[in-house]
Amino acid sequence: MTDSMLRELAVLSRMPEGNIVTGVVRYRREAALERLLNATGEEVYRLQGQVRALDELLKDIKEAPQRLQRTSGSMTTQARQASSIRNPS
């Protein structure tokens, strides 16, 4: 996931609209799980994939602020290290 995507998800996770989106995704996940109970054959694999993808999306939205903070924190640390290498005291 790109930094830009991560920033957008972090912003979305803090907005009321983000709660609405998360609710819709959860609803679709639950609906797919319900259909999975009665699925047969190839449909089982397709629905399992849908549920897994929706789970990953929910996880990405939930964890975006923390991941963004870690990414920007590590980038700051890397920049300081590079600066100290270029300009030793």
Buried (B, 14 or more C-beta within 10 A) or exposed (E): EEEEEBBBBBBBBEEEEBEEBBEEBEEBBEBBBEBBEEBEEEEEEBBBEBBEEBEEBBEBBEBBBEBBEEBEEEEEEEEEEEEEEEEEE
